[in-house]
Amino acid sequence: MKEFGSAIYAAVRSGKLAEPFNAAMVKIACPGWAERTYYRFLSKHAKGNGKTTELFIRVGPGFYKLKNSN
C-alpha cells in the first residue's frame, strides 16, 4: 500500500489531484486500484486514527488533504 500513498502524494504535487480531495477524486487521479482501496485507505491513514501511519488530515466528511502540505 506504500505505492498507493506515494501515488496520491505525486498526484497532488503534480496538480493532477486538488486538495481537499475525496475517494472519488483519488480514483480518477490514481486509477487501477481495487474499488474498496479508495475509500478505506484515506480514513485508515488519516490523522488521529490511532492505528497506523498518518498521511492525511480529514478536513470534512470524506474530504482530506496531505498531512505535510502547506
N, C-alpha and C positions, 0 to 999 in steps of 0.2 A: 504493500500500500504506500510505501515511501514514494514510489513513482507517481502515484495519483496526486499526492500532496505537492510534489515538485511540479507536476503539470499545471495545477491550479495556480501556484505561485508564478510560473512562467507566463501563463495566460494573462494574469493581472499585470505583470511587469511589461508585457508586450503591448498592452492595450486591447487585447482580444476579449478580456473579461473585465467589466467595470465593477467597481465597488460602490455600494454594497451589492452582493450577489446572492442568489438563491440556488437551489439544486438544479432547477430547470435551466438557468443561465450557465451553470457549470457544465451541464450535459451538452449544451450547444458548443461551448468553447473547448471542451475536452471530451470529444466523443470516443466511443469504443469500450466503455466500461459497463459492467453489469448495472442494470436499472437501479437496484437497491443500493448500490455503492454511492450514487449521487446524493441520496437522501440520508443515509446513515453516516457517511464519512464526515460531513460537515458538523453535525451535532456531536458526534463521538469525539471530535478533535477541537471542540470549542472551549474557550477559556472557562474555567470553573467546573469542568466535567468531573474532576477528581479521579479520573481513571487512567488517562493516557496522555500522550503528547498534546499540548495546547498549541494549535496552529492558527486558529481563527477566533475572532471576537464576535459574539452574537449582538447585533445592533437592533434587532427587531424580530418578531416572529418569523422564523425561516430565513432571515437575512443575516449575512456575515460579511466581515472584512478580514483581511490578513492581520494577524496579530502584530506583525512588525512593519505595518505600513504607516506612512506619515499622515 
